[in-house]
Amino acid sequence: MDKGQIYQCYLDLLKEYGEACVYWPEWCAKEKTEKDREIIAIGAILVRRTTWHNADLALRNLKKEGLLRIKSLATMDAEPLGQIIRSAGFYQSKPERIIELSKLLERGIDNVTREELLAIKGIGKETADTILLYAADKPVFVIDEYTKRFVTSKGWGSNLDYDYLQQLFENNLSKEVGLFQNYHALIIVAQRGKVKSKMELI
């Protein structure tokens, strides 16, 4: 594969769909507040194995209850939290993950490592890297089902192993947070469509 091919595909997406921040105004923002980062990290847990619509409902329920902050969630009990985020599904396991994540992030999202995130039961590579890329602004490329389908559609090989694909992108792109965020987000926009991809501000 030509080294510039992966970057050219990004430019093609950018030309067709525009900047990713139009669709994901918080996740792809150039500047994020501490609260923005916390919402993104919590959202990364809530959106697992459900739609963004359902995760968004759960986030809004947390906001309504005054609980959309890491400090508040770190001291909660799993059962009442599960009722508040019930719309996101897995209301027995997701609360435990959110509480453990909140305890970890209390010392600051910038100080959290991938290994620490992966040590939380139920958090895999995709979720850990999503938190690192979008909440902590670390240059790691997220590999999800959308990315795998994108790679397949481009004929870039049949190896869909997470680590292999992550290296494929990271070794062929400048290691820039904005580029990684925009590219990954636009891959999703291209497959879901402009309307379905838009996230409303919390």
N, C-alpha and C positions, 0 to 999 in steps of 0.2 A: 504494500500500500504506500502510495506517495505521502510523505509526511505532511504536506499541506492540505491533503484531502479532507481531513477531519475539521480543520479550521475553516476551509471553504464551505463546508456544509453548515457551519455556524453562521457564516456571512449570508448564506442563502436564506436561512431561517430568519435572520435579522431583517433582511430585505423584504421578506414576505409578510412577517408578523409585527415587526417593529420591536421596540424595547420591551423587555420582560416586565419592567416595573409598571407598565400599563395594566398588566393582568394581575401581577402580584405586588401591589404597591408597598406592602410592609416587608415581605420576604426578600424582595430584590432592591429595597431602598439603599441608596448610597450611604446614607447616614441613619443609624438606628439608635433609639433611646434604650436604656436598660429595660424599660417596660416592654418595648417592641421585641427585644431579644427573648424575654421571658415568655411572651405570648407565642412566639415562633417555636420555642422549645416544647412548650406544653402542647401546641398544635401538632407537632411532629409525632407525639405519642397518640393523640386523639384520632388522627387521620389514618392510622394503621388499620388495614382491613375494613375500611368503610369509605364512604364518599366524603368529599370536603364539606358538602352541605351538612351532613350529620355532625362532623367535627366542629363546624362553625356554630351550630346550634348549642353544642356543649360549651364552647368558649363563651358564647353570649350568656348562657345560664350561669357560668362562673362569674362573669362580669356583673350580672344582675345581683348575685349574692355577695358581691364585694370580695371575691376570692381569686381574682385573676392576677395574683402575684405569687412568686416563689415562696416568699416568707410565710404567707398564709397557708399555702398548700402543704408546706413541709410539716406543719403541726396538725394537720387534719387526720381524722380517722377514715379508713377506707370505705366503710359502709355508707355514711352520709355523702361522701364524695361520689360514690358510685351512682347514687340516685340523681345527683346534679348533672353528671355527664352521661347519663343513661343513653341519650340519643346517639352517642358515638359507638355503642355496642361494647361487648366485653366488659361490662360494668363491674365485674368482680376482679379482673386482672389489671385493667388499665389504671384504676385508682392507685393500686400498689406501686405500679411503675411511676406514676406521676409523683407520688409522695417521695419515693426513693430518689427520683431525679431532682426534685425540688430541694431535698436535703443536700444533695451533691452540689447543686448550682448555687446554694446560699453563699458560698465563698467566692462566687464570681464566675460567670460563664467563660471568660477568657482563660481561666486557670484550669479548666476541666480537660482531661485527656480522653482520647478515643478508648483507651484501655479501661478507664474508669466507667465510661458509658456502657461499654460492652459487658462490664461486670454486673450490671443491673439485670436481673432476671427479666427476660422478655424483650430486651433491647438488642436487636441484631445490627449488622453492619450498615444496612440501609438507613435505619432510624438514627443510629449514632452519627453517621456521616451527614445526614440531613441537618441534625442539630449543629454539628461543627461548621458546616458550610453556611447555613442561613442564619443561625442564631449567634454563633461565635465568629463568623466571617473568617473561617480557616479555609485555605485552598485545597479542598478534597472534592473529588468528583463523585456525585451520588449515582449509583447504579440501581435502577428500579425496573419494573416490567416495561415501562415506557421506553427507557433507554435500550433495553434488550431488543424490543421490537424495532426501534430505530436502527440499531446496528444491523439487525437481520435484513431490514428493508434496503439498506445501503450495500448489502453483500460484503460486509467486512469480516466474514468468516462465521463459522458455526460454534465457536467456543464462547459460551455465554456465562462462564464462571465469573463471579463477582470481582475477584481480585484481578483477573486477567483484563476484563473490560475497563476497570478503574485505571489500570496502568496504561491501557491503550489510549485513553483520553488524556491522562495526565502527562504521558511521555510525548504527546503530539500537540500539546497546547502550551502556551505561556501560563505559568502557574500564577494566575491572577484570580482573586476572589470574585470580582465582578464578572469576568468571563465565564467562570464555572457556574455561577448562579444563573446568569442569563442563558447560557447554553442549555443547562438542564431544564430550566423553566420553559424555554421555547420548544424543546423536544416534546414536553407535555402538551403545550398549547397546540402544536402541529397535529397531535393525535386526538386531542379532545375537542379542538375547535376553539375559536376566540370567545364565544359566549360562555361555554361550559367551563372554561379555564379561569374566568375572572373571579378573584377573591374580593369581597367587600371588606372595607376597613372595620376592625373591631371597635 
